[in-house]
Amino acid sequence: MISLMRHYLALLLWCLVMPSLWAQIPHEQAPQNVLVYVVPIEGPIAGPQTFILRRALKEAIEENVKTVVLKIDTPGGAVNDALEIIEMLEKFPGTTLAFVDNEALSAGAYIAIACDKIYMTPNGLIGSAAVVQATGQDVPETVRLKIESYLKAKIRQLSENDRYRGPVMQAMMDKAFVLEIEGKTLKPKGELLTLTASEANALYGAPPQPLLASGVASSTQAMLEQYFQKNNFVIKNFEITWSEALAKWLQGIAPVLLGLGMLCLFIEFKTPGFGVFGMLGLAALLIVFASNYVAGLAGNEEILIFLVGLLLLAAEIFLIPGTMIAGASGILMILGALVWAMADIWPSESFKITPDIFVEPLINVALALIFGLLAAILLSRFIPKSSLWKKLVLKAQVRSTKPQQNGDNTNNLFQLPPIGTRGYAATDLFPSGEIDIGGKRYQACSELGMIQKNSEVIVSGYKNFAVTVKPLRE
């Protein structure tokens, strides 16, 4: 019996110990697929390409994707957009691969050389990167020399560990430069260097090193098989959408849209009720915000702040009119969200937020505020004198001097109460707020100082799309 018990105890001990011992034995894990993002840089280089690349790179950082491929087929384009793309590539902590699918000329060559490795299709071309205007005309010499000097320094910085990349790039952009390697002249004076796939992959030096490219492949799939040396990757393709093309145009007129939005909101605050101007103002601000979101600038935090600002603004208009606290806070949050949304903030740990990234957004918002303020001043001075405004005021004055008693609590945009009409303050006037006359509410402004809620008032005039009132003293 005792022997049997010993066997049971030994079996129990074995069952308890073996799983933990088995867990400590190293086992070969199945290889996980590597996620790779592929971003097209196709056609003339312009804003939409920068938008889609920014979106892809930021998403790659957030999703911990280590490899991004730029599929390049471009005759060139705007140098400023190419420089913006190069700066974005520098901010990406992972590996960037350029796949030249047909051609990477002019600004496209800058972008390809800014990547960590370059692959080309068998018929691919890369080079001819002289600085020219977007129209194809030559840039003035002084401007050209400045841009070329900056580009050369940038390429040298990006190709410190590459033996030939810097000289090759200089040969592509400088006619006067002569590229000679091992006694062989690859580019004589007076020409711009353009390389075929075989020329870009030719080996030079000791130990042998490719002149520019790292391989030739017929497709992105074949290129990645070369790079990873195995087929354990998954490709996610990005595509330029119509919204990104629209966002580029909207960003160009962002200060104008912001200014119009501010102006419409000003008019709305100066007129009773909430109507067309309020909706137009909010729509203009939403369009600007949406364009920055599509461009890959705005994130979820900015959206949250923007929506909270809208809610506070709505509370000022519908729930607690006249306090100005909710309205002012809402406007500040909306403006802050817009400035934040326009700033190019990256989610990588190495990215540091500096005041410089907010300079351009602040300038845009400041221009919008100045435009809205000047337009509001002009409207407040001239529109009340217009025939339309006088007709509206005259209609109100020829009505019965008795307050309307229809019990309608809705705001009134055009039926202004006649001068001398009595009522009471429906809200505190600081100096703006609302008054109640015969059950109807009107946007009003105190003639002097503050008027407390429920105080009796009398209409004394009209100013800036609203009535002015003063306390009624018996």
TORLOGU-580357 format. One line per field, with one value per residue (C-alpha): residue number from 1; x negated, y negated, z negated; residue in one letter. Coordinates in nm, 3 decimals. Example, Ala and Ser with C-alpha at 12.3 -4.5 7.8 and 13.67 -1.06 7.14 Angstrom:
# residues 2
num = [1|2];
east = [-1.230|-1.367];
north = [0.450|0.106];
up = [-0.780|-0.714];
residu = [A|S];
This chain:
# residues 474
num = [1|2|3|4|5|6|7|8|9|10|11|12|13|14|15|16|17|18|19|20|21|22|23|24|25|26|27|28|29|30|31|32|33|34|35|36|37|38|39|40|41|42|43|44|45|46|47|48|49|50|51|52|53|54|55|56|57|58|59|60|61|62|63|64|65|66|67|68|69|70|71|72|73|74|75|76|77|78|79|80|81|82|83|84|85|86|87|88|89|90|91|92|93|94|95|96|97|98|99|100|101|102|103|104|105|106|107|108|109|110|111|112|113|114|115|116|117|118|119|120|121|122|123|124|125|126|127|128|129|130|131|132|133|134|135|136|137|138|139|140|141|142|143|144|145|146|147|148|149|150|151|152|153|154|155|156|157|158|159|160|161|162|163|164|165|166|167|168|169|170|171|172|173|174|175|176|177|178|179|180|181|182|183|184|185|186|187|188|189|190|191|192|193|194|195|196|197|198|199|200|201|202|203|204|205|206|207|208|209|210|211|212|213|214|215|216|217|218|219|220|221|222|223|224|225|226|227|228|229|230|231|232|233|234|235|236|237|238|239|240|241|242|243|244|245|246|247|248|249|250|251|252|253|254|255|256|257|258|259|260|261|262|263|264|265|266|267|268|269|270|271|272|273|274|275|276|277|278|279|280|281|282|283|284|285|286|287|288|289|290|291|292|293|294|295|296|297|298|299|300|301|302|303|304|305|306|307|308|309|310|311|312|313|314|315|316|317|318|319|320|321|322|323|324|325|326|327|328|329|330|331|332|333|334|335|336|337|338|339|340|341|342|343|344|345|346|347|348|349|350|351|352|353|354|355|356|357|358|359|360|361|362|363|364|365|366|367|368|369|370|371|372|373|374|375|376|377|378|379|380|381|382|383|384|385|386|387|388|389|390|391|392|393|394|395|396|397|398|399|400|401|402|403|404|405|406|407|408|409|410|411|412|413|414|415|416|417|418|419|420|421|422|423|424|425|426|427|428|429|430|431|432|433|434|435|436|437|438|439|440|441|442|443|444|445|446|447|448|449|450|451|452|453|454|455|456|457|458|459|460|461|462|463|464|465|466|467|468|469|470|471|472|473|474];
east = [0.000|-0.280|-0.461|-0.148|-0.117|-0.475|-0.405|-0.102|-0.302|-0.585|-0.336|-0.171|-0.506|-0.603|-0.276|-0.339|-0.705|-0.720|-0.503|-0.725|-1.038|-0.890|-0.808|-1.173|-1.302|-1.357|-1.132|-1.166|-0.888|-0.716|-0.844|-0.604|-0.517|-0.671|-0.430|-0.560|-0.395|-0.416|-0.351|-0.321|-0.520|-0.377|-0.330|-0.450|-0.551|-0.302|-0.103|0.104|-0.215|-0.337|0.001|0.018|-0.347|-0.302|0.007|-0.173|-0.489|-0.299|-0.080|-0.391|-0.545|-0.226|-0.190|-0.562|-0.613|-0.987|-0.995|-0.835|-0.874|-0.842|-0.727|-0.863|-0.762|-0.791|-0.940|-1.002|-0.810|-0.824|-1.156|-0.988|-0.759|-1.059|-1.246|-0.940|-0.935|-1.307|-1.250|-0.966|-1.189|-1.449|-1.188|-1.102|-1.304|-1.274|-1.412|-1.302|-1.340|-1.304|-1.170|-1.222|-0.941|-1.029|-1.185|-1.294|-1.402|-1.472|-1.308|-1.228|-1.601|-1.643|-1.370|-1.512|-1.864|-1.724|-1.602|-1.821|-1.835|-1.742|-1.606|-1.513|-1.317|-1.527|-1.420|-1.442|-1.611|-1.731|-1.898|-1.881|-1.820|-1.899|-1.705|-1.439|-1.110|-0.781|-0.722|-1.049|-1.228|-1.569|-1.587|-1.776|-2.143|-2.162|-1.854|-1.976|-2.315|-2.151|-1.917|-2.194|-2.424|-2.153|-2.070|-2.435|-2.481|-2.161|-2.266|-2.614|-2.448|-2.220|-2.494|-2.781|-2.807|-2.777|-3.091|-2.945|-2.599|-2.711|-2.927|-2.660|-2.394|-2.622|-2.678|-2.301|-2.245|-2.565|-2.666|-3.013|-3.092|-3.295|-3.230|-3.533|-3.581|-3.886|-4.002|-3.666|-3.470|-3.106|-2.987|-3.181|-3.153|-2.849|-2.602|-2.368|-2.406|-2.119|-2.173|-2.008|-1.939|-2.250|-2.470|-2.332|-2.408|-2.761|-3.030|-3.331|-3.616|-3.763|-3.575|-3.327|-3.027|-2.733|-2.744|-2.396|-2.135|-2.114|-1.946|-1.717|-1.366|-1.062|-0.808|-0.772|-0.716|-1.039|-1.230|-1.117|-1.209|-1.560|-1.575|-1.441|-1.600|-1.272|-0.900|-0.778|-0.627|-0.283|-0.235|0.007|0.054|0.147|0.329|0.385|0.756|0.958|0.984|0.605|0.602|0.886|0.705|0.405|0.625|0.810|0.484|0.380|0.683|0.690|0.630|0.918|1.153|1.054|1.114|1.456|1.542|1.446|1.647|1.958|1.938|1.899|2.213|2.395|2.309|2.433|2.767|3.047|3.083|2.869|2.900|2.718|2.411|2.348|2.373|2.147|1.887|1.876|1.870|1.566|1.378|1.475|1.349|1.011|0.987|1.089|0.829|0.553|0.682|0.671|0.323|0.204|0.148|0.442|0.478|0.742|0.646|0.702|1.039|1.148|1.046|1.217|1.543|1.536|1.489|1.792|2.000|1.904|1.988|2.326|2.388|2.318|2.565|2.849|2.822|2.645|2.638|2.474|2.231|1.947|1.746|1.852|1.836|1.489|1.360|1.509|1.353|1.012|1.033|1.134|0.848|0.604|0.716|0.673|0.320|0.235|0.387|0.179|-0.147|-0.338|-0.378|-0.522|-0.450|-0.811|-1.002|-1.292|-1.065|-1.086|-0.814|-0.970|-0.811|-0.921|-0.658|-0.380|-0.505|-0.329|0.002|0.003|-0.062|0.231|0.466|0.343|0.405|0.753|0.830|0.705|0.912|1.221|1.176|1.128|1.424|1.639|1.546|1.636|1.965|2.060|1.993|2.154|2.422|2.639|2.649|2.753|3.102|3.171|3.082|3.286|3.587|3.552|3.529|3.815|4.037|3.972|4.037|4.372|4.511|4.726|4.534|4.698|4.489|4.596|4.790|4.789|4.588|4.334|3.998|3.796|3.528|3.613|3.368|3.550|3.848|3.663|3.856|3.924|3.726|3.898|4.028|3.998|3.897|3.661|3.316|3.353|2.982|2.709|2.578|2.193|2.265|2.420|2.698|3.068|3.379|3.739|4.016|4.365|4.243|3.999|3.623|3.383|3.007|2.921|2.630|2.622|2.579|2.351|2.216|2.369|2.738|2.839|3.082|3.455|3.386|3.638|3.493|3.601|3.490|3.276|3.142|2.977|2.610|2.408|2.707|2.863|3.072|2.920|3.096|3.062|3.203|3.554|3.554|3.893];
north = [0.000|-0.236|-0.148|-0.226|-0.563|-0.643|-0.571|-0.801|-1.081|-1.043|-1.057|-1.366|-1.539|-1.455|-1.604|-1.924|-1.973|-1.866|-2.147|-2.414|-2.238|-2.204|-2.574|-2.662|-2.461|-2.699|-2.616|-2.737|-2.987|-3.016|-3.324|-3.616|-3.807|-4.155|-4.434|-4.666|-4.990|-5.081|-5.447|-5.569|-5.873|-5.885|-6.164|-6.522|-6.570|-6.793|-6.828|-6.505|-6.294|-6.471|-6.416|-6.043|-5.990|-6.184|-5.978|-5.651|-5.735|-5.852|-5.542|-5.327|-5.484|-5.431|-5.068|-4.994|-4.920|-4.920|-4.923|-5.169|-5.148|-5.451|-5.332|-5.611|-5.686|-6.060|-6.306|-6.547|-6.838|-7.110|-7.121|-7.249|-6.944|-6.716|-6.881|-6.836|-6.465|-6.435|-6.595|-6.351|-6.056|-6.181|-6.174|-5.808|-5.584|-5.272|-5.172|-5.345|-5.172|-5.344|-5.132|-5.317|-5.184|-5.331|-5.669|-5.893|-6.212|-6.561|-6.599|-6.227|-6.152|-6.358|-6.157|-5.821|-5.908|-6.023|-5.665|-5.405|-5.175|-5.205|-4.930|-4.971|-4.791|-4.662|-4.961|-5.216|-5.555|-5.791|-6.132|-6.461|-6.653|-7.013|-7.274|-7.430|-7.609|-7.418|-7.544|-7.386|-7.719|-7.786|-7.930|-8.261|-8.185|-8.328|-8.134|-7.820|-7.831|-7.868|-7.575|-7.357|-7.436|-7.333|-7.016|-6.912|-6.955|-6.762|-6.473|-6.462|-6.441|-6.158|-5.960|-5.975|-5.595|-5.552|-5.577|-5.704|-5.843|-6.202|-6.240|-6.069|-6.312|-6.608|-6.477|-6.460|-6.824|-7.008|-7.033|-7.158|-6.859|-6.572|-6.225|-6.000|-5.667|-5.439|-5.639|-5.602|-5.917|-5.845|-6.200|-6.463|-6.836|-7.004|-6.720|-6.597|-6.238|-5.995|-5.629|-5.315|-5.026|-4.836|-5.147|-5.225|-4.867|-4.851|-4.766|-4.989|-5.010|-4.767|-4.611|-4.633|-4.854|-4.943|-5.291|-5.382|-5.103|-4.787|-4.563|-4.516|-4.375|-4.350|-4.432|-4.549|-4.187|-4.073|-4.367|-4.284|-3.917|-4.036|-4.269|-4.026|-3.718|-3.536|-3.568|-3.646|-3.991|-4.140|-4.448|-4.728|-4.961|-5.326|-5.519|-5.887|-5.965|-6.253|-6.396|-6.440|-6.628|-6.847|-6.899|-7.046|-7.312|-7.384|-7.427|-7.692|-7.904|-7.814|-8.174|-8.299|-8.026|-8.097|-8.469|-8.410|-8.174|-8.435|-8.701|-8.484|-8.397|-8.766|-8.852|-8.563|-8.690|-9.035|-8.914|-8.750|-8.374|-8.117|-8.114|-8.109|-8.304|-8.074|-7.764|-7.917|-8.016|-7.672|-7.507|-7.715|-7.617|-7.251|-7.254|-7.392|-7.135|-6.849|-6.949|-6.930|-6.593|-6.454|-6.601|-6.389|-6.687|-6.666|-6.378|-6.251|-6.489|-6.794|-6.657|-6.615|-6.971|-7.106|-6.925|-7.044|-7.398|-7.358|-7.230|-7.530|-7.763|-7.594|-7.627|-8.002|-8.041|-7.816|-7.755|-8.041|-8.335|-8.652|-8.505|-8.508|-8.264|-7.952|-8.130|-8.275|-7.941|-7.760|-7.999|-7.972|-7.591|-7.592|-7.825|-7.624|-7.300|-7.459|-7.578|-7.234|-7.065|-7.277|-7.193|-6.893|-6.688|-6.336|-6.044|-5.918|-5.932|-6.121|-6.405|-6.716|-6.979|-7.322|-7.666|-7.670|-7.418|-7.651|-7.965|-7.906|-7.791|-8.096|-8.324|-8.168|-8.207|-8.563|-8.659|-8.509|-8.705|-9.030|-8.969|-8.884|-9.186|-9.433|-9.292|-9.305|-9.671|-9.759|-9.573|-9.730|-10.077|-10.051|-9.780|-9.953|-10.250|-10.036|-10.048|-9.687|-9.751|-10.073|-9.888|-9.628|-9.893|-10.094|-9.786|-9.739|-10.105|-10.131|-9.833|-9.883|-10.023|-9.762|-9.449|-9.147|-8.904|-8.589|-8.390|-8.283|-8.219|-8.179|-8.430|-8.695|-8.790|-9.069|-9.185|-9.428|-9.596|-9.969|-10.225|-10.290|-9.936|-9.804|-9.459|-9.286|-9.128|-8.756|-8.710|-8.919|-9.176|-9.196|-9.412|-9.164|-8.922|-8.872|-9.064|-8.949|-9.165|-9.023|-8.664|-8.714|-8.719|-8.957|-8.987|-9.307|-9.516|-9.738|-10.104|-10.151|-9.905|-9.579|-9.502|-9.219|-8.945|-9.025|-9.402|-9.617|-9.771|-9.998|-9.982|-10.288|-10.218|-9.976|-9.895|-9.622|-9.410|-9.415|-9.644|-9.861|-9.894|-10.085|-10.022|-10.154|-10.392|-10.498];
up = [0.000|-0.094|0.229|0.430|0.260|0.346|0.711|0.706|0.540|0.792|1.080|0.933|0.887|1.245|1.375|1.181|1.270|1.636|1.780|1.625|1.747|2.096|2.104|2.034|2.328|2.627|2.921|3.277|3.347|3.681|3.866|3.857|4.170|4.194|4.286|4.560|4.673|5.043|5.132|5.493|5.607|5.958|6.209|6.153|5.790|5.610|5.290|5.303|5.303|4.989|4.824|4.889|4.790|4.465|4.385|4.462|4.266|3.958|3.967|4.007|3.696|3.496|3.614|3.565|3.936|4.007|4.389|4.632|5.011|5.238|5.579|5.800|6.157|6.211|6.462|6.173|6.031|5.770|5.584|5.267|5.258|5.317|5.029|4.807|4.895|4.814|4.474|4.405|4.494|4.246|3.968|4.031|3.794|4.009|4.351|4.671|5.008|5.345|5.629|5.958|6.174|6.515|6.426|6.140|6.309|6.178|5.833|5.842|5.837|5.519|5.350|5.461|5.344|5.007|4.944|4.774|5.076|5.443|5.668|6.034|6.301|6.597|6.810|6.528|6.555|6.283|6.303|6.494|6.172|6.266|6.070|6.296|6.249|6.244|6.601|6.716|6.757|6.605|6.256|6.218|6.153|5.800|5.689|5.865|5.693|5.352|5.410|5.555|5.262|5.017|5.210|5.235|4.861|4.794|5.021|4.863|4.523|4.636|4.812|4.562|4.553|4.930|5.140|5.466|5.393|5.327|5.642|5.856|5.732|5.802|6.155|6.204|6.109|6.210|6.576|6.486|6.265|6.413|6.268|6.304|6.124|6.165|6.466|6.641|6.721|6.646|6.704|6.901|6.848|7.002|6.949|6.679|6.567|6.627|6.539|6.670|6.435|6.544|6.511|6.165|6.051|6.199|5.941|5.877|5.628|5.379|5.222|5.512|5.448|5.676|5.823|5.697|5.692|5.483|5.737|6.037|6.001|6.224|5.952|5.593|5.488|5.655|5.506|5.152|5.203|5.290|4.992|4.728|4.890|4.827|4.885|4.533|4.588|4.642|4.861|4.784|5.082|5.037|5.308|5.369|5.336|5.477|5.125|5.106|5.436|5.307|4.975|5.159|5.319|4.995|4.804|5.054|4.963|4.593|4.470|4.688|4.563|4.203|4.254|4.408|4.124|3.863|4.045|4.068|3.699|3.611|3.810|3.644|3.297|3.396|3.529|3.332|3.348|3.524|3.899|4.231|4.121|3.825|4.042|4.310|4.050|3.891|4.235|4.338|4.022|4.066|4.427|4.319|4.041|4.272|4.534|4.271|4.151|4.506|4.550|4.258|4.030|3.791|3.544|3.303|3.022|3.240|3.351|2.989|2.895|3.208|3.126|2.764|2.893|3.120|2.828|2.614|2.900|2.942|2.567|2.590|2.875|2.760|2.385|2.208|2.451|2.333|2.081|2.339|2.125|2.314|2.650|2.591|2.460|2.759|3.009|2.838|2.845|3.212|3.304|3.093|3.260|3.604|3.521|3.383|3.688|3.927|3.748|3.884|3.564|3.592|3.356|3.346|3.017|3.175|3.292|3.075|3.070|3.118|3.160|3.526|3.635|3.515|3.695|4.028|3.869|3.640|3.937|4.126|3.829|3.763|4.127|4.103|3.785|3.940|4.253|4.050|3.820|4.106|4.297|3.983|3.923|4.282|4.262|3.930|4.072|4.413|4.405|4.142|4.382|4.678|4.825|4.722|4.358|4.351|4.488|4.215|3.944|4.095|4.098|3.730|3.649|3.830|3.641|3.337|3.044|2.823|2.764|2.966|2.749|2.961|2.707|2.968|2.792|3.110|3.205|3.466|3.737|3.922|3.710|3.485|3.203|3.248|3.052|2.720|2.682|2.329|2.218|1.979|1.997|2.064|1.989|1.834|2.084|2.072|2.278|2.526|2.450|2.515|2.421|2.406|2.546|2.537|2.532|2.819|2.780|2.953|2.959|2.776|2.655|2.349|2.434|2.135|1.882|1.767|1.727|1.498|1.594|1.539|1.533|1.722|2.038|2.321|2.685|2.760|3.111|3.351|3.393|3.564|3.668|3.318|3.094|2.824|2.491|2.166|1.820|1.763|1.469|1.346];
residu = [M|I|S|L|M|R|H|Y|L|A|L|L|L|W|C|L|V|M|P|S|L|W|A|Q|I|P|H|E|Q|A|P|Q|N|V|L|V|Y|V|V|P|I|E|G|P|I|A|G|P|Q|T|F|I|L|R|R|A|L|K|E|A|I|E|E|N|V|K|T|V|V|L|K|I|D|T|P|G|G|A|V|N|D|A|L|E|I|I|E|M|L|E|K|F|P|G|T|T|L|A|F|V|D|N|E|A|L|S|A|G|A|Y|I|A|I|A|C|D|K|I|Y|M|T|P|N|G|L|I|G|S|A|A|V|V|Q|A|T|G|Q|D|V|P|E|T|V|R|L|K|I|E|S|Y|L|K|A|K|I|R|Q|L|S|E|N|D|R|Y|R|G|P|V|M|Q|A|M|M|D|K|A|F|V|L|E|I|E|G|K|T|L|K|P|K|G|E|L|L|T|L|T|A|S|E|A|N|A|L|Y|G|A|P|P|Q|P|L|L|A|S|G|V|A|S|S|T|Q|A|M|L|E|Q|Y|F|Q|K|N|N|F|V|I|K|N|F|E|I|T|W|S|E|A|L|A|K|W|L|Q|G|I|A|P|V|L|L|G|L|G|M|L|C|L|F|I|E|F|K|T|P|G|F|G|V|F|G|M|L|G|L|A|A|L|L|I|V|F|A|S|N|Y|V|A|G|L|A|G|N|E|E|I|L|I|F|L|V|G|L|L|L|L|A|A|E|I|F|L|I|P|G|T|M|I|A|G|A|S|G|I|L|M|I|L|G|A|L|V|W|A|M|A|D|I|W|P|S|E|S|F|K|I|T|P|D|I|F|V|E|P|L|I|N|V|A|L|A|L|I|F|G|L|L|A|A|I|L|L|S|R|F|I|P|K|S|S|L|W|K|K|L|V|L|K|A|Q|V|R|S|T|K|P|Q|Q|N|G|D|N|T|N|N|L|F|Q|L|P|P|I|G|T|R|G|Y|A|A|T|D|L|F|P|S|G|E|I|D|I|G|G|K|R|Y|Q|A|C|S|E|L|G|M|I|Q|K|N|S|E|V|I|V|S|G|Y|K|N|F|A|V|T|V|K|P|L|R|E];
